[in-house]
Amino acid sequence: MAANMDQTQQKALNALEPFILLSKSANSPRAAADLVTQATSAPNTFVFAELLQTPNIQSLQTASEEYARYLTLLQIFAWGTWSDYTANLNLPKLTLPQETKLRQLSLLSLCTSPTNLTYVHLLSALDLPTVRALEDLVISTIYSGLLNAKLDTLSQRVDVSSVAPLRDLKPGSIPTMVSTFEDWDSRCVSVLADLEDQIREVKRKASNQRQRQAAHDLAVMKAMGEGGEGKGKGQLGKRGGGQEEGEEMDVDQEGGGRTRGAKRGGAKFGGLGGLGRKFGPNH
């Protein structure tokens, strides 16, 4: 897209070149005025700064009003708009190709602000009678490679995506542009500072979150470790209690208790007693 815009600019410069050469021989005010008419009527001539700077065209400043107004007309084609032309009643009458071209160039200037691109505003600024005439002008401007845009008929506006760099700078506009860029630069610096502050805040919160998560994980692991040790101790105590119960059963066994273990033990001792009676002194 940008390459197409650059090609359009180069094409416009190439189209102006023959008129720059002809200006060297336009030694009279009439010849210079005729050259202005030819240059602004020719196809593909959309930049005029170099022609404006030629000595014979600049000499129109000191010519009579009849010819001096052609210098003003060329200046309007270079950096002015349709409104500038209609505001000056002393300018030469335009041909149809000149009218179309000046409206196309004016449309490029209006593209600097989105609020200027509604159908209502464009119809007024370009002095067009109908919506159809406006749409035809926009379409012709697109096909000429001067801008990339779409017609939004539903919203009644022109959506512009890019504009060819064809408009010349008005004398004295550089300080205003510098001021505009400085203001833009200040806003960018302020926005970047705000973004950096937000980034630092996000990093701080993320660091705090990691620390809290690490502390939480450590507490969980510690709790799990203590629970495991307590369980091991409980199992060890249970095993010890079993041994003590076994010892009590042994005691009961020896004392002739009536526990199950003691009965088994009593039976055994009873058997030995029987043997004593069987093999006693009587035998």
TIDOMAR-698168 format. One record per residue (C-alpha): chain; residue in three letters; x, y, z; residue number from 1. Coordinates in nm, 2 decimals. Layout:
N
('A', 'ALA', (X, Y, Z), NUM);
...
END
This chain:
283
('A', 'MET', (0.00, 0.00, 0.00), 1);
('A', 'ALA', (0.28, 0.24, 0.09), 2);
('A', 'ALA', (0.47, 0.14, -0.22), 3);
('A', 'ASN', (0.16, 0.24, -0.43), 4);
('A', 'MET', (0.15, 0.58, -0.27), 5);
('A', 'ASP', (0.52, 0.63, -0.35), 6);
('A', 'GLN', (0.46, 0.53, -0.71), 7);
('A', 'THR', (0.18, 0.78, -0.73), 8);
('A', 'GLN', (0.40, 1.06, -0.60), 9);
('A', 'GLN', (0.68, 0.97, -0.85), 10);
('A', 'LYS', (0.43, 0.96, -1.13), 11);
('A', 'ALA', (0.31, 1.31, -1.04), 12);
('A', 'LEU', (0.67, 1.44, -1.03), 13);
('A', 'ASN', (0.74, 1.29, -1.37), 14);
('A', 'ALA', (0.42, 1.45, -1.51), 15);
('A', 'LEU', (0.53, 1.79, -1.38), 16);
('A', 'GLU', (0.88, 1.77, -1.53), 17);
('A', 'PRO', (0.79, 1.89, -1.88), 18);
('A', 'PHE', (0.62, 2.20, -1.75), 19);
('A', 'ILE', (0.93, 2.28, -1.54), 20);
('A', 'LEU', (1.14, 2.27, -1.86), 21);
('A', 'LEU', (0.88, 2.48, -2.04), 22);
('A', 'SER', (0.89, 2.74, -1.77), 23);
('A', 'LYS', (1.25, 2.84, -1.88), 24);
('A', 'SER', (1.11, 2.98, -2.20), 25);
('A', 'ALA', (0.80, 3.14, -2.05), 26);
('A', 'ASN', (0.95, 3.48, -2.04), 27);
('A', 'SER', (0.63, 3.69, -2.06), 28);
('A', 'PRO', (0.35, 3.71, -1.80), 29);
('A', 'ARG', (0.11, 3.57, -2.06), 30);
('A', 'ALA', (0.33, 3.27, -2.13), 31);
('A', 'ALA', (0.37, 3.20, -1.76), 32);
('A', 'ALA', (0.00, 3.23, -1.70), 33);
('A', 'ASP', (-0.08, 2.99, -1.99), 34);
('A', 'LEU', (0.18, 2.75, -1.85), 35);
('A', 'VAL', (-0.01, 2.75, -1.51), 36);
('A', 'THR', (-0.33, 2.67, -1.69), 37);
('A', 'GLN', (-0.17, 2.38, -1.88), 38);
('A', 'ALA', (0.01, 2.23, -1.58), 39);
('A', 'THR', (-0.30, 2.24, -1.36), 40);
('A', 'SER', (-0.52, 2.09, -1.63), 41);
('A', 'ALA', (-0.28, 1.80, -1.74), 42);
('A', 'PRO', (-0.35, 1.45, -1.62), 43);
('A', 'ASN', (-0.14, 1.32, -1.33), 44);
('A', 'THR', (0.00, 1.65, -1.23), 45);
('A', 'PHE', (-0.08, 1.67, -0.85), 46);
('A', 'VAL', (0.24, 1.84, -0.71), 47);
('A', 'PHE', (0.34, 2.19, -0.81), 48);
('A', 'ALA', (0.61, 2.31, -0.57), 49);
('A', 'GLU', (0.90, 2.28, -0.81), 50);
('A', 'LEU', (0.70, 2.47, -1.08), 51);
('A', 'LEU', (0.62, 2.74, -0.83), 52);
('A', 'GLN', (0.99, 2.79, -0.75), 53);
('A', 'THR', (1.09, 2.86, -1.11), 54);
('A', 'PRO', (1.19, 3.23, -1.18), 55);
('A', 'ASN', (0.94, 3.30, -1.46), 56);
('A', 'ILE', (0.65, 3.17, -1.25), 57);
('A', 'GLN', (0.76, 3.37, -0.95), 58);
('A', 'SER', (0.79, 3.68, -1.17), 59);
('A', 'LEU', (0.40, 3.68, -1.19), 60);
('A', 'GLN', (0.41, 3.84, -0.84), 61);
('A', 'THR', (0.51, 4.17, -1.00), 62);
('A', 'ALA', (0.29, 4.13, -1.31), 63);
('A', 'SER', (-0.05, 4.30, -1.35), 64);
('A', 'GLU', (-0.35, 4.17, -1.16), 65);
('A', 'GLU', (-0.46, 3.99, -1.48), 66);
('A', 'TYR', (-0.16, 3.76, -1.46), 67);
('A', 'ALA', (-0.07, 3.77, -1.10), 68);
('A', 'ARG', (-0.39, 3.59, -1.01), 69);
('A', 'TYR', (-0.25, 3.28, -1.19), 70);
('A', 'LEU', (0.03, 3.26, -0.94), 71);
('A', 'THR', (-0.24, 3.26, -0.66), 72);
('A', 'LEU', (-0.43, 2.99, -0.85), 73);
('A', 'LEU', (-0.11, 2.77, -0.87), 74);
('A', 'GLN', (-0.05, 2.82, -0.50), 75);
('A', 'ILE', (-0.40, 2.70, -0.43), 76);
('A', 'PHE', (-0.34, 2.39, -0.64), 77);
('A', 'ALA', (-0.02, 2.33, -0.45), 78);
('A', 'TRP', (-0.15, 2.35, -0.09), 79);
('A', 'GLY', (-0.49, 2.51, -0.09), 80);
('A', 'THR', (-0.85, 2.37, -0.11), 81);
('A', 'TRP', (-1.17, 2.43, -0.30), 82);
('A', 'SER', (-1.29, 2.66, -0.02), 83);
('A', 'ASP', (-0.98, 2.88, -0.07), 84);
('A', 'TYR', (-1.06, 2.91, -0.44), 85);
('A', 'THR', (-1.42, 3.00, -0.40), 86);
('A', 'ALA', (-1.33, 3.25, -0.13), 87);
('A', 'ASN', (-1.13, 3.45, -0.39), 88);
('A', 'LEU', (-1.36, 3.59, -0.65), 89);
('A', 'ASN', (-1.08, 3.74, -0.86), 90);
('A', 'LEU', (-0.93, 3.40, -0.96), 91);
('A', 'PRO', (-0.95, 3.27, -1.31), 92);
('A', 'LYS', (-1.24, 3.05, -1.40), 93);
('A', 'LEU', (-1.15, 2.68, -1.39), 94);
('A', 'THR', (-1.20, 2.42, -1.66), 95);
('A', 'LEU', (-1.38, 2.10, -1.58), 96);
('A', 'PRO', (-1.05, 1.90, -1.55), 97);
('A', 'GLN', (-0.92, 2.17, -1.32), 98);
('A', 'GLU', (-1.23, 2.16, -1.10), 99);
('A', 'THR', (-1.21, 1.78, -1.06), 100);
('A', 'LYS', (-0.84, 1.80, -0.98), 101);
('A', 'LEU', (-0.88, 2.07, -0.72), 102);
('A', 'ARG', (-1.16, 1.89, -0.55), 103);
('A', 'GLN', (-0.95, 1.57, -0.55), 104);
('A', 'LEU', (-0.66, 1.75, -0.39), 105);
('A', 'SER', (-0.90, 1.92, -0.14), 106);
('A', 'LEU', (-1.03, 1.58, -0.05), 107);
('A', 'LEU', (-0.67, 1.47, 0.04), 108);
('A', 'SER', (-0.63, 1.77, 0.27), 109);
('A', 'LEU', (-0.97, 1.69, 0.44), 110);
('A', 'CYS', (-0.85, 1.34, 0.51), 111);
('A', 'THR', (-0.63, 1.48, 0.79), 112);
('A', 'SER', (-0.93, 1.47, 1.02), 113);
('A', 'PRO', (-1.18, 1.18, 1.04), 114);
('A', 'THR', (-1.45, 1.43, 1.14), 115);
('A', 'ASN', (-1.42, 1.59, 0.80), 116);
('A', 'LEU', (-1.51, 1.27, 0.61), 117);
('A', 'THR', (-1.89, 1.26, 0.66), 118);
('A', 'TYR', (-2.10, 1.30, 0.35), 119);
('A', 'VAL', (-2.26, 1.61, 0.50), 120);
('A', 'HIS', (-1.92, 1.78, 0.56), 121);
('A', 'LEU', (-1.77, 1.68, 0.23), 122);
('A', 'LEU', (-2.07, 1.79, 0.03), 123);
('A', 'SER', (-2.03, 2.14, 0.18), 124);
('A', 'ALA', (-1.65, 2.16, 0.17), 125);
('A', 'LEU', (-1.63, 2.05, -0.19), 126);
('A', 'ASP', (-1.94, 2.23, -0.30), 127);
('A', 'LEU', (-2.10, 1.93, -0.46), 128);
('A', 'PRO', (-2.47, 1.91, -0.54), 129);
('A', 'THR', (-2.55, 1.55, -0.47), 130);
('A', 'VAL', (-2.43, 1.24, -0.29), 131);
('A', 'ARG', (-2.39, 1.07, -0.62), 132);
('A', 'ALA', (-2.15, 1.35, -0.73), 133);
('A', 'LEU', (-1.95, 1.31, -0.41), 134);
('A', 'GLU', (-1.93, 0.93, -0.45), 135);
('A', 'ASP', (-1.82, 0.97, -0.81), 136);
('A', 'LEU', (-1.54, 1.21, -0.70), 137);
('A', 'VAL', (-1.42, 0.98, -0.43), 138);
('A', 'ILE', (-1.41, 0.68, -0.67), 139);
('A', 'SER', (-1.22, 0.88, -0.93), 140);
('A', 'THR', (-0.97, 0.99, -0.66), 141);
('A', 'ILE', (-0.92, 0.62, -0.56), 142);
('A', 'TYR', (-0.87, 0.51, -0.92), 143);
('A', 'SER', (-0.62, 0.79, -0.97), 144);
('A', 'GLY', (-0.41, 0.63, -0.68), 145);
('A', 'LEU', (-0.45, 0.94, -0.46), 146);
('A', 'LEU', (-0.59, 0.75, -0.16), 147);
('A', 'ASN', (-0.72, 0.42, -0.04), 148);
('A', 'ALA', (-1.07, 0.44, 0.09), 149);
('A', 'LYS', (-1.41, 0.28, 0.11), 150);
('A', 'LEU', (-1.76, 0.44, 0.08), 151);
('A', 'ASP', (-1.97, 0.36, 0.39), 152);
('A', 'THR', (-2.31, 0.43, 0.24), 153);
('A', 'LEU', (-2.49, 0.31, 0.55), 154);
('A', 'SER', (-2.30, 0.55, 0.79), 155);
('A', 'GLN', (-2.28, 0.82, 0.51), 156);
('A', 'ARG', (-1.90, 0.86, 0.55), 157);
('A', 'VAL', (-1.57, 0.79, 0.37), 158);
('A', 'ASP', (-1.34, 0.55, 0.55), 159);
('A', 'VAL', (-0.98, 0.64, 0.44), 160);
('A', 'SER', (-0.69, 0.40, 0.51), 161);
('A', 'SER', (-0.41, 0.59, 0.34), 162);
('A', 'VAL', (-0.34, 0.91, 0.14), 163);
('A', 'ALA', (-0.07, 0.97, -0.12), 164);
('A', 'PRO', (0.19, 1.24, -0.01), 165);
('A', 'LEU', (0.10, 1.48, -0.28), 166);
('A', 'ARG', (0.01, 1.80, -0.10), 167);
('A', 'ASP', (0.29, 2.07, -0.09), 168);
('A', 'LEU', (0.36, 2.26, 0.23), 169);
('A', 'LYS', (0.23, 2.61, 0.26), 170);
('A', 'PRO', (0.51, 2.86, 0.34), 171);
('A', 'GLY', (0.53, 2.93, 0.71), 172);
('A', 'SER', (0.37, 2.59, 0.80), 173);
('A', 'ILE', (0.69, 2.44, 0.93), 174);
('A', 'PRO', (0.69, 2.60, 1.28), 175);
('A', 'THR', (0.33, 2.48, 1.32), 176);
('A', 'MET', (0.42, 2.13, 1.22), 177);
('A', 'VAL', (0.72, 2.13, 1.45), 178);
('A', 'SER', (0.50, 2.24, 1.74), 179);
('A', 'THR', (0.25, 1.97, 1.65), 180);
('A', 'PHE', (0.52, 1.70, 1.65), 181);
('A', 'GLU', (0.66, 1.83, 1.98), 182);
('A', 'ASP', (0.32, 1.81, 2.14), 183);
('A', 'TRP', (0.28, 1.46, 2.00), 184);
('A', 'ASP', (0.62, 1.36, 2.13), 185);
('A', 'SER', (0.53, 1.49, 2.48), 186);
('A', 'ARG', (0.22, 1.28, 2.48), 187);
('A', 'CYS', (0.41, 0.98, 2.37), 188);
('A', 'VAL', (0.66, 1.02, 2.65), 189);
('A', 'SER', (0.38, 1.06, 2.90), 190);
('A', 'VAL', (0.21, 0.75, 2.77), 191);
('A', 'LEU', (0.53, 0.55, 2.78), 192);
('A', 'ALA', (0.60, 0.66, 3.14), 193);
('A', 'ASP', (0.25, 0.55, 3.24), 194);
('A', 'LEU', (0.31, 0.21, 3.07), 195);
('A', 'GLU', (0.64, 0.16, 3.25), 196);
('A', 'ASP', (0.47, 0.24, 3.58), 197);
('A', 'GLN', (0.20, -0.02, 3.50), 198);
('A', 'ILE', (0.46, -0.27, 3.40), 199);
('A', 'ARG', (0.65, -0.22, 3.73), 200);
('A', 'GLU', (0.33, -0.25, 3.93), 201);
('A', 'VAL', (0.24, -0.58, 3.75), 202);
('A', 'LYS', (0.59, -0.71, 3.82), 203);
('A', 'ARG', (0.56, -0.62, 4.18), 204);
('A', 'LYS', (0.23, -0.79, 4.22), 205);
('A', 'ALA', (0.36, -1.10, 4.04), 206);
('A', 'SER', (0.66, -1.11, 4.27), 207);
('A', 'ASN', (0.44, -1.08, 4.58), 208);
('A', 'GLN', (0.22, -1.35, 4.45), 209);
('A', 'ARG', (0.51, -1.58, 4.39), 210);
('A', 'GLN', (0.64, -1.51, 4.75), 211);
('A', 'ARG', (0.30, -1.59, 4.90), 212);
('A', 'GLN', (0.27, -1.90, 4.69), 213);
('A', 'ALA', (0.61, -2.02, 4.80), 214);
('A', 'ALA', (0.53, -1.95, 5.16), 215);
('A', 'HIS', (0.20, -2.14, 5.13), 216);
('A', 'ASP', (0.37, -2.44, 4.96), 217);
('A', 'LEU', (0.64, -2.44, 5.24), 218);
('A', 'ALA', (0.37, -2.44, 5.51), 219);
('A', 'VAL', (0.18, -2.72, 5.34), 220);
('A', 'MET', (0.50, -2.94, 5.31), 221);
('A', 'LYS', (0.58, -2.87, 5.67), 222);
('A', 'ALA', (0.23, -2.97, 5.78), 223);
('A', 'MET', (0.25, -3.28, 5.58), 224);
('A', 'GLY', (0.58, -3.37, 5.73), 225);
('A', 'GLU', (0.47, -3.33, 6.09), 226);
('A', 'GLY', (0.16, -3.53, 6.02), 227);
('A', 'GLY', (0.37, -3.82, 5.88), 228);
('A', 'GLU', (0.59, -3.82, 6.19), 229);
('A', 'GLY', (0.28, -3.83, 6.42), 230);
('A', 'LYS', (0.14, -4.12, 6.23), 231);
('A', 'GLY', (0.46, -4.32, 6.26), 232);
('A', 'LYS', (0.47, -4.26, 6.63), 233);
('A', 'GLY', (0.11, -4.38, 6.67), 234);
('A', 'GLN', (0.19, -4.70, 6.48), 235);
('A', 'LEU', (0.49, -4.76, 6.69), 236);
('A', 'GLY', (0.29, -4.72, 7.01), 237);
('A', 'LYS', (0.03, -4.96, 6.88), 238);
('A', 'ARG', (0.29, -5.22, 6.82), 239);
('A', 'GLY', (0.43, -5.16, 7.17), 240);
('A', 'GLY', (0.08, -5.20, 7.32), 241);
('A', 'GLY', (0.04, -5.54, 7.15), 242);
('A', 'GLN', (0.36, -5.66, 7.30), 243);
('A', 'GLU', (0.24, -5.55, 7.65), 244);
('A', 'GLU', (-0.09, -5.73, 7.59), 245);
('A', 'GLY', (0.10, -6.04, 7.50), 246);
('A', 'GLU', (0.29, -6.02, 7.82), 247);
('A', 'GLU', (-0.02, -5.99, 8.02), 248);
('A', 'MET', (-0.16, -6.30, 7.85), 249);
('A', 'ASP', (0.15, -6.48, 7.95), 250);
('A', 'VAL', (0.10, -6.37, 8.31), 251);
('A', 'ASP', (-0.26, -6.48, 8.30), 252);
('A', 'GLN', (-0.14, -6.81, 8.15), 253);
('A', 'GLU', (0.10, -6.86, 8.44), 254);
('A', 'GLY', (-0.16, -6.76, 8.70), 255);
('A', 'GLY', (-0.43, -6.99, 8.56), 256);
('A', 'GLY', (-0.63, -6.71, 8.44), 257);
('A', 'ARG', (-0.95, -6.76, 8.24), 258);
('A', 'THR', (-0.84, -6.58, 7.93), 259);
('A', 'ARG', (-0.83, -6.78, 7.61), 260);
('A', 'GLY', (-0.45, -6.79, 7.63), 261);
('A', 'ALA', (-0.47, -6.90, 7.99), 262);
('A', 'LYS', (-0.71, -7.19, 7.91), 263);
('A', 'ARG', (-0.47, -7.31, 7.64), 264);
('A', 'GLY', (-0.19, -7.29, 7.90), 265);
('A', 'GLY', (-0.41, -7.46, 8.17), 266);
('A', 'ALA', (-0.49, -7.75, 7.94), 267);
('A', 'LYS', (-0.12, -7.80, 7.89), 268);
('A', 'PHE', (-0.05, -7.79, 8.26), 269);
('A', 'GLY', (-0.35, -8.01, 8.32), 270);
('A', 'GLY', (-0.20, -8.27, 8.09), 271);
('A', 'LEU', (0.12, -8.27, 8.29), 272);
('A', 'GLY', (-0.08, -8.31, 8.61), 273);
('A', 'GLY', (-0.25, -8.62, 8.47), 274);
('A', 'LEU', (0.08, -8.77, 8.39), 275);
('A', 'GLY', (0.18, -8.70, 8.75), 276);
('A', 'ARG', (-0.11, -8.90, 8.88), 277);
('A', 'LYS', (-0.06, -9.18, 8.63), 278);
('A', 'PHE', (0.31, -9.22, 8.71), 279);
('A', 'GLY', (0.28, -9.13, 9.08), 280);
('A', 'PRO', (0.39, -9.34, 9.38), 281);
('A', 'ASN', (0.10, -9.57, 9.37), 282);
('A', 'HIS', (0.24, -9.70, 9.05), 283);
END
